[in-house]
Amino acid sequence: MAIDAEALRDLFAAFGPVSVRRMFGGAGVYADGVMFALVSRGTVYLKADAESQPLFAAEGCGPFVYDRAGKQATMTSYWRMPDRLYDDPDTLAQWARRSLAIAQAGRLRG
C-alpha cells in the first residue's frame, strides 16, 4: 500500500498540520519542523523512546528494520504504528503528540 503526502496529511488531520519530505525511498513526516514519523514501503513508523516502546510492543509492533550493506539493521527510535490507529484519528493524534514530544526532546538534547 503506497501512502502519498496527501494521504499522510489526511491520516494526521486530527493531530494537526504535517509536512512530508521524501527521503531514502520513503518519507519523513514533520510537525513544527521536527520529524516525528517516517514512512517506508507503505508502513508508518512513529518516533519512540525507552518509555513508549513497550506500548508499541504490547500492540504487536516492532522497530523499523531496513537493509544496510546487505544485512538487516534495526532503528529502535522508530516503531511501526499500530494498525488500529489508521481507523482511529483521535487516538492516532494522541500517539502522534507523544512521538512529536519525544522527537522534540531528542532535538533539545542535541
Secondary structure, 3 states (H helix, E strand, C coil): CCCCHHHHHHHCCCCCCCEEEEECCEEEEEECCEEEEEEECCEEEEECCCCCHHHHHHCCCCEEEEEECCEEEEEEEEEECCHHHHHCHHHHHHHHHHHHHHHHHHHHHC
